[in-house]
């Protein structure tokens, strides 16, 4: 895929405006990448599904542990998919791509991705604690499992706890989503040595101007979200729906959902960010 030519679409400080239906195109391009190079993606999906099954087994009826684990996964998933962004980049550039391509980006030559992962973990922990405190304080009965949550919170005839819980979750999730929508693929693309293929010249992609810190990447991601509120709302909805469908199939669907969304996120980044055009 080639990003739009400079001047074809509006830009704001290194980001582009895209059409409202563009997230559907990202999904189509992500699916094409998965079909072209399935092994790295399916292995990522299998690991994710196995982690989910382990979490289900350990959590039992401890609903907040289960909810916290899955919430944390949704927050750190963009970081865990870093290797798949590298696969999509290689395919886009016409280079060979495989499992080695995905694993190569995890060489310890840059700590920015790890720093961002720690920040995401703190954000996830904050949400879980806030959510648990809200339900524990205002629910009319103890909540120990998903059935209790449905009965006591969602279907309660008294008060507006569920509405308040949704509003709070949305208020916390919106800035996190805006801060992460392109941050991880951007950090990977700008900071990690682009030699992910053993036949590529080790110096072919080195460019000191490409280096970018976490703060700059997050601000760029927020700008992209602010410039594209409609497409971002659709993109967030698609991510949530596909993830929930993957979980609803006893996690089997996560084997495909995880790599599909990861590859699509690379194409979202390529459409939304245009640093060269902004120089």
N, C-alpha and C positions, 0 to 999 in steps of 0.2 A: 504494500500500500504506500502511496506517496501522499504526503500531507498537502493541503491546498496551497496553491502558489501564492507568494506574497502579494498583497493588494487585492486578492479575490474576496476576502472577508474582513470584517472589522477586527481590530486587535486592541488590546489594552495592556501595556507594559509586559509584553511577551506572551500574552494569551490571545486566543482567537474566539470569536463567537461562532457557534455551530447551530445547525437547524434543530428544531424540536425533536425530530425523529432520528437524529444521528445515533443515539444509543442503540437503536435496532441494527444499524449498520455495524457498530462495534461488535455486537453479538455475532453477526454473520461473519465478520472477519476473524473473530476469535474462534468460532467453530471451524473455519477453514484452516487455521493454524493448528488446531488440535488434530484434525484429520490428517494434515500433512506430516505432523511429527507427534504421534500419539504417546509414545513411551514415557517421556518425562512427565507429561501432564497426567497420565493415568496413574503413574506411581505416586505423584503428589496427592491425587485424589484418594488412592488406596490408603496412604498414610493418614490422611485426614479422617477417612471413615473409620479406620482402626482406632484412632485417638478418640473419636466420638463414642465408639462402642465401649472403649475402656472407661471413659468418663461416665457413661450410663451405668456400667457395672459398679463403679466405685461410689457413685452418688446415691444410688438406691432411692429412698424417699426423701432425701435431703434436697428439697426443691431449689433452695437458693444456691447450693453448691453446683447443681446442674445448670441452673440459669446463668450463674456467674461464669461457669466454664464455657458455655456456648457464646455468651456475650463477649467474653475475652477473645474467643476464637475469631468472631466476626471483626474485632478490632485489629488483631494482629495478622489476619489472613493476608492483607496486602503485602506484608513483609515476608511471610512464608512463601509467597508466590514469586519472589524476586527472580529465581532461576527461570521461571516460565516467561518472564518479560525478556530475559536474555535470548530465549529460544525464538520468541516472536521477532525480536530485533534481527537475529541472524537470518530468519526466513525473509524478512522484509528486504534485507541487503543482499539476498541471493547467495548467502553462505551456507555451508552444511550446518545442520543443527541436530543435536541429540542430547542424551543424558549428560554427557561431558560438558556440553554448553551450559546446561542448567546448574551443574555443580561448580563450575569454574568461578562463578560470581561470588561464591562464599569463601574465597581465599581471604585470609585476614589482612588485607592491604588497605582497608578503610573502615573506620569505626562509625561513620555517620548513620548507616543503616541500623546498626546495633543501638545507637543512641536514640534513634527514632522509635525503635521497637520498645525500648524501656519507657519512653514517654507514652506510647500507646498502652502499655501494660498498666501504668499509673492511671490513665484515663479510664480503662476498663474496671480497675479495682474501685475507683471513685464511684462509678455508676452502680456497681453491684452493691456497695455499702449504702449508697443513698437510696437505692430502690428497696433494699431489704429493710432499712430503717423506716421508710414510708409505710410499707405494708405492715410491718410489725407494730407500728404505733397506731395505725388507724383501722386495720382490718378488725371486723367484729368477731373473728374466730381465728385460731392458729392456722397457718398455711404451711403444710409439710410436703405437699406434692402438687403436681400440675392439676389434679382433680380438685384439690382444695382451692387453688388459685382461681380456677374457673368458677367454682361455686361461691366462694366467699368474696372475691374481688370483681370478676367480670360480670357475673349474674346477680350481684347483690342488689336488693331492692331499696337499700338504705344508703344515702349519701352519694357522693360522686368520686369514690376512691379510684375506680378504674380510669375515669376521664382524667383525673389529676395525675395518675401514674403515666398515662400516655403523653400528656402535655409535658411533664417533667422529662420523660425519656426523649421526646422530640426536641425539647430545648437543649438537652445535652448532646444528642446524637447529631443534630444539624451542624454545629461547628466542627465536630470531630470528622464528619464526612467531608465537609468543605476543606478541612485541613489535610485530608489524606487522599483525595480523589486522584491526584496525579503525583503525589509526593514520592512514593517509593519507586515507581518506574523512572521518575525524573532523577532521583539520587543515583539509582543504578546506572542510568544512561550517561550521566554527567561525571560520575566520580569513579566508577569501577573500571579497571583496565579492560578495554573492549576486545582484548585478545582472548576470546572464548573458544576459538578453534585452533588446533595445533598447527594448521597449515597457514595461519594468518601471520603476517609480519608483526612482530611484537611491538614495533614502533608505529604501526600504521594509524592508530587512532589516538595517539597521545597529543593532547592539546591543553596547555595550562589554562587557557581561557574557559575551558569547559567545567572547571572545578566549581562546586556549589555546596554551600552549607545547608544544614537542616532548616534553619530559620528562613533563609531565602527560598528554599523549596516549598515550605509550608505557606509562605506569603503568596507565592506564585499559584499554588493550588487554590487558595482562598480567592484570589483574583479570578481564576478560571471559573470557579463556582458562582461568584457574584455576577460575572458577565453572562452566564448561561443558566439562569434559575430554572427555566422550563426543562431543558435537556437534563440538568442535574437532578431534578425531581423525578423525571422518568427513569433515569439511570439508577437512582437509589431504590426506586420501586422494583425495577427489574432484578437488581441484586438481591433484594429481600425476598421476592417471590421465588426466584430460582433456588435460593438457599433453603427456604422453607420447604419447597418441593423435594429437594435433596434429602432433607432431614425426615420428611414425612414418609419416605420410602424405606424406612428403617436404616437410613444413612447410605443405602446402596447408591442412590442418585448422586451423592456427594462425590463419588468417584469421577463422574463426568462434570458435575456442576463446578467444582473447584477449578480445574484447568480451563474450562470454558470461560468462566468469568475472569480468570487471570489473563488469558490471552486477549480477551476483549478489553481489559483495562489498559493493556499496552497501547491498543489502537485509540482508546480514549485519550491517553496522554499525547499521542502523536498528533491527534486532531486539535487538541486544546492548547498545546504549548508551541510557541514559535519564538525561541530566544534569538535565533539568527536573524529573523526578520525584524526584531525590535532594536537591533544594534544601530 
